[in-house]
Amino acid sequence: MNDSNKNRSIILAITEGGLTQTQAAHRFDVTTRWIRTLLTRYKTGGLDAVDPQSKRPHTNPNATDKTTTTQVLALRDSLAAQGLDAGPESLWDRLPKTTRPSTATIWRILRRNNTITDQPQKRPRSSWHRFEAVAPNETWQSDFTHWPLADGTDTEILSWLDDHSRKLLHATAHTPVTGRIVIDTFVQTMDAYGPPASTLTDNGMVYTARFSRGNDGRPDQPNGFEQLLSDLSIKQKNGGPNKPTTQGKIERYHQTLKHWLRADGFVDTVEELNEQLTRFAHVYNTQRPHRAIGRRTPETAYEATTKAQPVIEVGSRIWRIRYDRVDAEGKISLRFAGRLRHLGIGRAYKRQRVLLLVHGRDTMVIDRSAGAIIAEHTIDTKKNYQPRKER
């Protein structure tokens, strides 16, 4: 007989069976003092009151106060409404430093208030095999994902993401993404951040022609993007076929992007969607701390370390490479020894894209389309304008 049934039987034996307290104590092998305790409880609360009582203290001086609990739950609702991550660590980042509880306490608050959804399908972290570029611009990941407009029209959002810092370098919507768009967005991103030392993408036709002529992985001709990377001495890396986890960072970024877009609302045009993406990039890069980079924002992580860059060996010398554009006056600019230098190229090449190779004070400017050197310089640190050497 369990304690609950025994206590009820004792009371019923006395109140309805006519046993005295002494007889009940003897029959049920308990003390008369316990009999009196049960009777007192029965008189004040009925049979339910004689069931075993919790031994938990009525008060806990270390319990989280209601104000903190309310603050945590309100912040979680706010982040969820904005389409942002609202887990314990994300909440901890945004709570006031002077009063915020530990992430474990925040988790217990969320669990106690039924705001955590179990995800047993997730792999344990111990099974993860993570890799990360050592420096910003060492590797850029790229991929595109589908997203509908308000009327159901399908668009494709193309993104470039820095592997080291998770900074979103570029995101635009297209209908659809083409090889030309991949090249143009890559060049625009290089104009803003400099060229990467390598890229990591899947095997889509817009990125590689490796599988365009069968499965041998050796096409007769590279596509435009592959040729551009080759010209710039940028190493191209591609994930294995049907292995999206190789590009895990950008796949996870797509989840965050779509969660935010869904919360922000569907729009009618591609132009409006691109405005949304501009706002999202600001939030993602500057307002959203990232667990994988020490709870820093991607912008902070990107600016904290010297940038990697592609290099090429020419004449037993290692040259840094830039993809540049000659301005309307026939010059390109290069920061050297803390000052901006203007390298003379010639008006005949105005607005053209060129390769700039730099080794110490020496530079070479190459016409990419012709594959010819069109200017060379030895920088004079006393001057801003650097005329090209006579050939």
Disulfide bonds with the S-S distance in Angstrom:
none
